[in-house]
Structures are given as C-alpha cells and as structure tokens.
C-alpha cells in the first residue's frame, strides 16, 4: 500500500517525517523522493540488520538521520523534539525477518527459536519457554494468539522441557501440530503459537501503545499518523487509540455518557485494505490494514 501511505501522509517537500519501522527502506526511499533539500527524514528500527541496510544506503544523505531503537522510544530522541509532520509505523514482523530462517520467526524451516526483533537485547522465545510457568505460557498463547488449545499446548511444552529444552523452531512446530492437529485449511497449526510468542518476546502491543502516545505528542498540528497493522490485535489497538482521541462522548446503554475529551486526532477516511492486484503480487499483504489520522490543534 505504498501509494496509499504516501497519499495519507500528505507529504510536504520541506516537511519532517519519521519512518519508525525502516525494514528494508521501501517506504523511506519513496518519502525521500518527495522531499526537497530542506526536508528531513528520521529513520528508526529495532533490528540491527535493518539499521545496517539504512546506514549503507541512506546515511550519506544529509536529509536523513538514523537511530537504532524501538519506535516506542521515539519521544526520547532529541532530534525529534522540533516536531514532525508525519509518522509512519509498519507494524509486526518484516519480510526479511521471516525470510531469514536463522532468526527463528518461521515454522517453515528448522532454526534456533529466537524471534527477537532486536538481537542485541531481551530474551529469546526459547528462553521464555524454558523459564515461564505453564499458566503464563497458556495465557500468552490465548491472549496474543487466540489459540483455543493454549492450555493443551502449554502443558505439552512444560512436559517436554522436563526432558530437554525446546530450542528450535522445528521442535516447537512439531509439538504444536501433535497437540492441535490440522483444523484450518491452508494454515499451519503452529501459526497462532508462533505469532503469540513473537508478540510476547518483542512486547509488540506495549510498543504500539507507547509509540502511538509518543507520536501524538511529537506531531505538529496538521501532521499525519499512518499505521499499517497485520493482525486484529494491532489494528484494534490503533483503531481504539484514534477513536479515543477524537473527542467523542463516551458511554453505553448500561452507563451514563461521560464528558467528551478535547479532540486531538481526526481520522482520515476509513480503514484501507490492499487491492487484489497487490495481494496477487505480495500474498503477505493480504491481512494488512492502513489507518490514517491527522493531529488537531
């Protein structure tokens, strides 16, 4: 949804923009193409491999500034304190991370069970499964993967690790398949488990919440927020964040309405989904949802 992102950001050639999830730079390069010599593009990514790509290809551009960090910490970057005219967040795991089997994100190849987006810090998925108790593992699988066999899988994990640690993706995928069976055509039975562990290991939903709060504070009046989500938990967080800052009167049939807050964001259009042509070119885009909002006075 590159064109939709660029249109949604309402780019100004001399504006200041943050791409908080550089990845491999597709969005960043397209934004740069539309900036004049007076424009600025700030790039963040928590993945050292992504920052290495940015340093190699864009670090010499005087309009570009780089920072290896989670976008959740954008408010701590002094260079951004002058305000921003747009913030782009492309959430979730990137294609390069999925395609690199050694990172441990995919059940399609046997590899160390890591799953960290930032390989310089935090605990791996294997470490989490070795240390967490059965109830915590089940809660993670249910909360972040909506896995209805979460308790059964958690029990099997704890029983298995009593003999030997679960250290590889193939081991985990095989264990889950035995617990779950093939219940969804076209979907690997380990899909929900791997998603849940990845979200937990990288604190993804907490990062989204912190990043949205920081973006709202950094955006100039009239600045745009563009967020691409790839699963319902992320999209629900983004949708509720925008709605919570629209200034709506809150209430329900069971409770009296509360006083409306001052509106700070205005949604721009409705949620945008990829076209059939884009999904045909890139099947991984099929679950993408783009939401755009504008900062109000």
C-alpha positions in Angstrom: 0.0 0.0 0.0 2.9 2.3 -0.8 0.8 4.8 -2.8 -1.9 4.9 -0.1 0.7 5.6 2.6 2.3 8.4 0.6 -1.1 10.0 -0.1 -2.2 9.5 3.5 0.9 11.3 4.9 0.1 14.3 2.7 3.8 14.9 2.2 5.2 18.4 2.1 8.6 18.7 0.3 10.1 20.6 3.2 8.4 18.6 6.0 9.9 16.5 8.8 8.9 12.8 8.8 9.6 9.7 10.8 9.6 6.2 9.5 9.6 4.3 12.8 9.9 0.8 11.1 12.6 1.2 8.4 12.6 -2.5 7.5 14.4 -2.5 4.1 13.5 1.0 3.2 10.8 0.8 0.6 8.6 3.5 2.3 11.6 5.6 3.4 13.1 5.9 -0.2 9.7 6.8 -1.6 9.3 9.5 1.0 12.8 10.8 0.3 12.0 11.1 -3.4 9.3 13.6 -2.5 11.3 15.8 -0.1 13.4 18.8 -1.1 16.8 19.6 0.2 15.1 21.3 3.2 13.0 18.2 4.1 14.1 15.8 6.8 13.5 12.1 7.2 14.2 10.3 10.5 14.6 6.6 10.5 14.2 4.1 13.4 14.3 0.3 13.6 14.9 -2.0 16.5 16.5 -4.6 14.2 20.3 -4.1 13.8 20.1 -5.7 10.3 17.6 -3.1 9.2 19.8 -0.3 10.5 22.8 -1.7 8.7 20.9 -1.5 5.4 19.9 2.1 6.2 23.5 3.1 7.0 24.7 1.5 3.8 22.2 3.1 1.5 21.0 6.3 3.1 23.4 7.5 5.8 25.2 9.9 3.4 22.0 11.8 2.6 22.1 15.0 4.6 18.3 14.9 4.9 18.4 11.6 6.8 19.0 10.8 10.5 19.2 7.2 11.8 18.6 5.6 15.2 18.8 2.0 16.3 15.8 1.8 18.7 12.3 0.7 19.1 9.8 3.3 17.7 8.2 3.2 21.2 11.1 5.3 22.3 10.7 8.0 19.6 9.9 10.5 22.3 13.4 10.0 23.8 15.1 11.0 20.5 16.3 14.6 20.9 16.3 15.2 17.2 12.5 14.8 17.0 11.7 17.4 19.7 11.3 20.0 16.9 8.1 18.3 15.9 7.1 16.1 13.0 4.8 16.5 10.0 4.2 12.8 9.7 4.8 9.5 11.4 4.7 6.1 9.6 4.6 2.8 11.5 4.5 -0.5 9.6 3.9 -2.9 12.4 4.8 -6.6 13.0 7.5 -8.8 11.6 9.0 -7.8 8.3 9.5 -10.0 5.2 13.3 -10.0 5.6 12.9 -11.2 9.2 10.6 -14.0 8.1 12.8 -15.0 5.1 15.9 -15.3 7.3 15.4 -18.7 8.8 18.2 -18.1 11.4 16.0 -15.5 13.1 13.5 -18.2 14.3 10.3 -16.4 13.3 9.1 -19.0 10.9 7.9 -22.6 11.4 8.7 -23.3 7.7 12.4 -24.0 8.4 14.2 -25.5 11.4 16.3 -22.9 13.2 17.2 -21.6 16.7 14.0 -20.5 18.4 14.9 -16.8 18.8 12.2 -14.5 17.5 13.8 -11.3 18.8 13.5 -8.3 16.5 16.4 -6.7 18.3 19.0 -9.4 18.7 21.1 -7.2 21.0 18.7 -7.3 23.9 15.9 -9.2 25.6 15.2 -12.9 26.0 14.6 -15.3 23.1 11.4 -17.4 22.6 13.4 -20.4 23.7 14.4 -18.7 26.9 10.8 -17.7 27.6 9.5 -21.2 27.1 12.3 -22.5 29.4 11.5 -20.1 32.2 7.8 -19.3 32.2 5.3 -21.5 34.1 2.5 -23.4 32.5 -0.2 -20.8 33.3 1.9 -18.0 31.9 2.6 -19.8 28.6 -1.1 -20.7 28.2 -2.1 -17.1 28.9 0.4 -15.8 26.3 -0.9 -18.3 23.6 -4.5 -17.4 24.3 -4.1 -13.6 24.7 -1.7 -12.9 21.8 -2.5 -15.9 19.5 -6.2 -16.5 20.3 -5.1 -20.2 20.4 -8.1 -22.2 21.7 -5.8 -25.1 22.5 -3.5 -22.9 24.6 -3.7 -25.0 27.8 -3.1 -28.2 26.0 0.0 -26.8 24.2 1.4 -25.2 27.4 1.0 -28.5 29.2 2.9 -30.3 26.4 5.7 -27.7 26.4 6.2 -28.0 30.2 6.3 -31.8 30.0 8.7 -31.7 27.1 11.1 -29.3 28.6 11.4 -31.5 31.7 13.3 -33.9 29.5 15.1 -31.4 27.2 14.7 -27.7 26.4 12.7 -26.7 23.3 15.4 -24.8 21.4 14.5 -25.0 17.8 11.5 -23.9 15.6 11.1 -27.4 14.2 10.7 -28.9 17.6 8.1 -26.4 18.7 6.1 -26.7 15.4 6.1 -30.5 15.7 4.9 -30.4 19.3 2.1 -27.9 18.5 1.0 -30.0 15.5 0.6 -33.0 17.7 -1.5 -31.0 20.2 -3.7 -29.2 17.7 -3.9 -31.3 14.5 -4.8 -29.6 11.2 -8.0 -27.8 11.8 -7.7 -24.8 9.5 -7.3 -25.5 5.8 -4.3 -23.6 4.4 -2.9 -22.6 7.8 -0.1 -24.4 9.7 -1.3 -25.5 13.1 1.7 -23.7 14.7 0.7 -20.3 13.2 -1.1 -18.9 16.3 1.5 -20.2 18.7 4.4 -18.6 16.8 2.5 -15.3 16.5 1.8 -15.3 20.2 5.4 -16.0 21.2 6.7 -13.4 18.8 4.4 -10.7 20.2 5.3 -11.6 23.8 9.1 -11.8 23.2 9.1 -8.4 21.5 6.5 -6.7 23.7 4.8 -5.7 20.5 1.5 -4.4 21.7 3.1 -2.4 24.5 5.4 -0.9 21.9 2.4 0.1 19.7 0.7 1.7 22.7 3.8 3.7 23.7 4.6 4.6 20.1 1.2 5.9 19.4 1.2 8.1 22.5 4.7 9.5 21.6 3.7 10.1 18.0 0.7 12.1 19.1 2.9 14.4 21.2 5.5 14.8 18.5 3.2 15.6 15.6 2.7 19.2 14.6 -0.8 20.4 14.1 -1.9 19.1 10.8 0.6 16.3 10.9 -0.4 12.9 9.8 -0.1 9.5 11.5 -0.2 6.4 9.2 -0.1 2.9 10.7 -0.2 -0.4 8.9 -1.3 -3.4 11.0 -1.2 -7.1 10.1 -3.4 -8.7 12.7 -6.5 -7.9 14.6 -4.8 -7.2 18.0 -2.6 -4.5 16.5 -5.4 -3.0 14.4 -7.8 -2.9 17.4 -5.1 -1.0 19.4 -4.7 1.6 16.6 -8.4 1.9 16.0 -9.2 2.5 19.7 -6.3 4.9 20.0 -7.6 7.1 17.2 -11.2 6.8 18.5 -10.1 7.7 22.0 -8.6 11.0 20.8 -11.5 12.0 18.5 -13.3 13.9 21.3 -16.3 11.6 21.2 -18.7 11.4 24.1 -18.0 8.0 25.8 -20.8 5.9 27.1 -23.1 2.8 26.6 -26.6 1.7 27.2 -25.5 0.5 30.7 -23.8 3.6 31.8 -24.4 7.4 31.5 -22.3 9.2 28.9 -19.1 10.8 30.1 -17.9 14.3 29.2 -16.2 14.4 25.7 -12.5 15.0 25.8 -10.8 17.6 23.7 -10.4 16.2 20.2 -6.7 15.7 19.3 -7.0 13.5 16.2 -9.2 13.3 13.2 -9.4 10.0 11.2 -8.7 10.5 7.5 -11.1 8.3 5.7 -11.9 4.7 6.6 -9.5 1.8 7.0 -7.7 1.0 3.8 -7.1 -2.6 2.6 -4.7 -3.9 -0.1 -6.1 -4.3 -3.6 -6.5 -7.7 -5.2 -3.6 -6.8 -7.5 -1.3 -6.0 -4.6 -2.2 -9.3 -2.8 -1.5 -11.2 -6.0 2.0 -9.6 -6.1 2.6 -10.0 -2.4 0.4 -12.6 -0.6 1.8 -11.4 2.8 -0.1 -8.1 2.3 -3.5 -9.8 2.4 -4.1 -9.1 6.1 -2.7 -5.5 6.1 -4.9 -2.6 7.3 -3.9 1.0 6.9 -5.3 3.7 9.2 -4.6 7.4 8.9 -5.3 10.2 11.3 -4.5 14.0 11.5 -3.3 15.9 14.5 -5.7 18.7 15.5 -5.0 21.9 17.3 
